[in-house]
Amino acid sequence: MSLNRIAAFLIVAAAIGVVSTVTVPAQSSGIKAFTGARVIDGTDRAPIDNATIVVREGRIVSVGPAGRATVPAGAERVSLTGKTVIPGLINAHGHVGNTVGLQQGKYSRENVLHDLKTYAAYGVTTVYSLGDDQEAGFKIRDAQNTPALDHARLYVAGPVLSPKSPEDARRLVDEVAAMKADIVKIRVDDNLGTSTKMPPDIYKAVIDESHKKSMRTAVHLFYLEDAKGVLDAGADFIAHSIRDKDVDEPVIAMLKRRDVCVCPTLMREVSTFAYETTPSWFSDPLFLKHVDPKTVEQLKEPARQEQMKNSKSAQRYKVALEQASKNLKKLADSGVKIAMGTDTGPPARFQGYFELMELELMAKAGLTPKQVLLSATRDAARCQKLDQNLGTLEANKWADFVVLDADPLANISNTRKIADVYVAGNRVAR
Ligand SMILES: [Zn+2]
């Protein structure tokens, strides 16, 4: 069959419903124009009504009012009239590859891709994994700079380091640097007094060696005093809220002096106690759409719920959530940069859906919808040094965005009203 006859066949076939979609063969222009939406571009600028977003080869060419837009001939037009567009959400602290049911699954390419598709289905188009990353994850990261991408982007930390001595620390950091990880991750925590905390001489060596290798160190922590210790040692990213006490002026000054970001991960706390009963979101169709039903059934088991109810640590983390929320508001008001993050990925910390809940918890803590959105887009990108390519809808950045049926600046919960999600200008399967 000639090309013309193939095309004619496809058109007829589509008309009579034999095939549901027609793929135009060969030379499509690779240019797309998304028209008619209200665009919140993730910068400080006011939203643009009736905007046109032109995308070429997965990147934004221009964003502006329709009247000033030039749509190249041959562009594929996508009408988004009546919708609101926001930059794709960036989770500055997640995990991938281990999420089969409540058991730790086997880290595999399939599992990582499954997770990245789940994140994207909820509008989370970038995930910065802070640990437990293996080779398959590195390979997926290395292959993602393509206009054909159709899942969330991934950045990786490699293994979480737990060195036994300063020498060991330097050796392990060198290994992570050789793997070409995006960041070094450590934990400085005693898990509510149940384990040994990494001592200062060791975390100092980790941070110092990271800097020598031009890498940043992200620190898991819980206590205010540890935050001061690691900041004094040069830590670059605070991967959880300070949860034992009110943040004070000295720690705020330390964070601001080097523009170190704090990642609240409020949903991490929620996951530690929420399953003492059956949480209300277990009946939300948006949640159920991408969750493993067996996991939900297991979390509903009365014996398991009773165990959580009686868990001392669960009850302490419940209090810690209140402290974290209070500190989030104070830090944001003080001008400390907040990077939205959740610590999703481990069992029962549901990727994608939890990020949408995190936004709501941040608003509940007292942040405005605009502050919440910025922390989940532009600021998360800046905090993880991704802002050259991600975080806002501006020329030359990847066309990663979420199409909403309602305006999230009016109510942050409107981020749940997802019509479509695009990564590199490609509509992702949901
Ligand atoms: Zn984590």
Residues whose N, C-alpha, C, O or C-beta is under 5 A from the ligand:
A	BS01	ZN	L130 D343
